Every structure is written in C-alpha cells, then in structure tokens.
Amino acid sequence: MIIHRNNRRELLLCAFFLCVSFFLTGCGKTVVSIPGQSHVPRSSVSSDKMRSVVSVARSQIGKPYQWGGASPSRGFDCSGLVWWVFDQHGIKVPRVSWQQIEAGRPVHLSKIKAGDIVFFKIPGGGKSLHTGIYTGDGSFFVHSPKSGHHVREESMNNNYWRKYYIGARRVI
C-alpha cells in the first residue's frame, strides 16, 4: 500500500486527535446510575444514620441497668447499650468502654454531633469508663447509669457529668 505525503500527514493528525480524545475521557467523572437509587452525598447518609442511632438509643429509655447486659430483653450496662445501638446499624464498635474510646476518631466537645459516643472517667472505676450516646439536643446523652437505675437521657451540663467528661468519638 502506497501512502502519499498528504495522506500520511492526515493519518498522523487523526491518530494524534484520537489519542488526545482517549486521554481526555479519563479526566471526566463517570457517574453510574443504578435504577431505583439516587446519588446522596456521604454527609447526608452519615447525618441520617446518626439521627437513627439517637432514635434507637432513645427507644431503650426505661430499660433496666444490668451489669454485662447488652440487649433490650436482659437490660444494659453503659457500654452494652452503646454496642447494641451501633450494632443495630451494622456499625461494629468494641463491647467494653475502655476499648470503645479507641474506636472511630476523636471529636472536640465543641464539635460533637448527635450519634457521637461520649465518655466519662468516674472515680474508682479502674480502667472502665462510663459511656453514652450524645443526642444533639443542647447537651444531652442517653446512657445506662448504674445498678438499680434505668436507661435515661440526661444533660451533660449537669455538674457531675461536666466534671467527669473526658471526650467523644465519632464512629459514623
């Protein structure tokens, strides 16, 4: 096959533009649409899940405190309540409070949101911590306080809780 000089130039020019077009398509954002599903920003999904965490935690208000408890039928200790609520959302957190404080990422008190786990260091508790789920309503949290009591929602602005607050973690 004989290619003339002009045809060769046109062929090279076509090949050049074809290559440029091929590489530029990689610069665009590909969006795959799945029927029945819409694109929802991750922050919206996280916010919805955090609100759901609070709702499920509140649904356990009135359940009895039970040392080592981690179910609505048996009752809850503080870390069992936190573990169970997140487990209902498919989010794995450690079962005990002194390991829960290592889960997720730390959140400054001024930045905590509904669904964050809050921690308190109670004197005489050894390495155990007290834990609950922040509800986002001013400064309230749901927790299972101690033997003889029930799961309840309480203000972190209470002098007792404010004194022993040590931090918060976000696992969503």
NULO-323124 format. One line per field, with one value per residue (C-alpha): x, y, z; residue in one letter. Coordinates in Angstrom, 1 decimal, padded with zeros to 4 digits. Each point is the difference from the previous one (the first is absolute). Last residue first. Layout:
<atoms>
x	c(X;...) .
y	c(Y;...) .
z	c(Z;...) .
type	c(A;...) .
</atoms>
This chain:
<atoms>
x	c(-020.0;002.3;000.4;001.7;-000.5;002.1;000.9;-003.2;000.3;-000.8;-002.6;-001.8;-000.3;-000.7;-002.9;000.8;000.2;-003.7;-001.8;-001.8;-000.9;000.7;-001.2;001.4;000.5;003.6;001.5;-000.4;-001.2;000.5;-001.7;001.7;-001.1;002.0;-002.2;-002.1;002.8;-000.9;003.5;000.2;001.4;003.1;001.4;003.6;001.7;003.7;-000.7;-003.4;000.9;-000.5;-002.2;001.7;-002.7;-000.3;-002.3;-000.9;-001.1;-003.5;-001.1;003.0;003.1;001.9;000.4;001.0;002.8;-000.5;002.4;-000.2;-001.6;000.7;002.7;-002.6;-002.0;002.9;-000.3;-003.7;-000.4;-001.8;002.2;-001.8;-001.4;-002.5;-002.7;-002.7;-001.4;003.6;000.3;-002.8;001.2;003.6;-001.1;-002.5;002.6;002.4;-002.3;-001.3;-003.2;-003.1;-000.8;-002.7;001.2;003.5;003.6;000.1;003.4;-001.4;-003.7;-001.6;-003.7;-001.7;-001.8;001.5;000.8;-001.8;002.2;003.0;-001.8;-001.0;003.6;001.5;-002.6;001.1;003.6;-001.1;-001.7;003.0;002.3;-002.1;-000.2;003.8;000.5;-001.9;-003.0;000.0;-003.4;-000.9;-002.9;002.0;003.7;001.6;003.7;001.7;003.4;001.9;002.0;003.8;000.1;-001.9;002.9;002.4;-002.1;-000.7;003.7;000.8;-002.6;001.2;003.5;-001.1;-002.0;003.0;002.2;-002.4;-000.4;003.7;000.4;-002.8;001.9;003.3;-001.6;-000.6;000.8;-001.4) .
y	c(007.1;-001.0;003.5;000.1;002.2;001.2;000.1;001.1;-000.5;003.5;000.7;-003.2;000.9;003.7;-000.8;001.6;-003.5;-000.1;-003.3;-002.5;-003.3;-003.7;-001.3;000.1;-002.6;-000.7;002.9;002.6;-001.5;002.9;002.4;003.4;003.6;003.2;002.2;-002.7;-001.7;-003.4;-001.0;-003.8;-001.3;-001.1;-000.5;-001.1;-003.1;000.1;000.0;001.4;001.6;003.5;000.2;000.8;001.1;-000.7;001.1;-002.0;002.1;-000.6;003.6;002.2;001.1;003.0;002.2;-003.1;-000.9;-003.2;-002.9;-002.6;-003.4;-002.5;000.5;001.2;-003.1;-002.2;001.4;000.0;-003.7;-001.6;001.3;001.8;-001.5;002.0;-002.1;002.5;-002.3;-000.6;003.7;-000.1;-003.3;001.2;003.3;-001.8;-002.6;002.7;001.5;-003.2;-001.2;-002.1;-003.6;000.3;003.2;-001.4;000.6;-000.7;-000.5;001.8;000.4;003.4;-000.3;001.2;003.3;001.8;-002.7;001.8;003.0;-001.9;-001.1;003.6;001.3;-002.6;001.0;003.6;-001.1;-002.1;002.9;002.3;-002.6;-000.5;003.7;000.4;-002.7;002.0;-001.8;-001.3;-001.6;-003.6;-001.7;-000.7;000.2;003.0;-000.2;003.4;000.2;003.2;001.3;000.0;-003.6;001.3;002.4;-002.9;-001.6;003.4;000.8;-003.4;000.4;003.5;-001.2;-003.0;002.3;002.4;-003.0;-001.2;003.5;000.4;-003.5;000.9;003.2;-001.9;-002.7;-003.4;-003.0;-003.4) .
z	c(061.7;002.9;001.5;003.4;003.0;002.9;003.7;001.8;003.8;001.3;-002.7;000.9;003.7;-000.6;-002.3;-003.3;-001.5;000.3;000.4;-002.1;001.8;000.1;003.3;003.6;002.7;-001.1;-001.9;-002.7;-003.3;-002.4;-002.4;-000.4;000.2;-000.6;-002.2;-001.6;-002.0;001.4;001.2;000.6;003.3;001.7;003.5;000.1;001.3;000.7;003.7;000.8;003.3;-001.3;-003.1;-003.3;-002.4;-003.7;-002.8;-003.1;-003.0;-001.3;000.1;-000.6;001.9;-001.3;003.1;002.1;-002.4;-002.0;000.1;-002.9;-000.2;002.8;002.7;002.6;-000.8;001.4;003.6;-000.4;-000.7;-003.0;-002.8;-002.8;-003.2;-002.0;-001.6;001.2;002.7;001.0;000.8;002.5;001.5;000.6;001.5;002.3;001.0;000.8;002.6;001.5;-001.7;000.6;-000.6;-002.6;-001.5;-000.5;001.1;003.7;001.8;003.1;-000.6;000.0;-000.7;-003.2;000.6;-003.0;-002.7;-002.8;000.7;-001.2;-003.1;-000.8;000.7;-002.3;-002.6;000.2;-000.5;-003.0;-001.6;000.6;-001.5;-003.1;-000.4;000.4;-002.6;-002.7;-001.4;-003.5;-000.7;-000.1;-001.8;-003.1;000.6;-001.8;-000.5;000.0;-001.7;000.8;-002.9;-000.3;-001.5;-003.0;-000.6;-000.6;-002.8;-001.6;-000.1;-001.5;-002.7;-000.7;-000.5;-002.2;-002.2;-000.4;-000.8;-002.7;-001.4;-000.2;-001.6;-002.5;-001.0;-000.5;-002.1;001.4;-002.2;001.0) .
type	c(I;V;R;R;A;G;I;Y;Y;K;R;W;Y;N;N;N;M;S;E;E;R;V;H;H;G;S;K;P;S;H;V;F;F;S;G;D;G;T;Y;I;G;T;H;L;S;K;G;G;G;P;I;K;F;F;V;I;D;G;A;K;I;K;S;L;H;V;P;R;G;A;E;I;Q;Q;W;S;V;R;P;V;K;I;G;H;Q;D;F;V;W;W;V;L;G;S;C;D;F;G;R;S;P;S;A;G;G;W;Q;Y;P;K;G;I;Q;S;R;A;V;S;V;V;S;R;M;K;D;S;S;V;S;S;R;P;V;H;S;Q;G;P;I;S;V;V;T;K;G;C;G;T;L;F;F;S;V;C;L;F;F;A;C;L;L;L;E;R;R;N;N;R;H;I;I;M) .
</atoms>
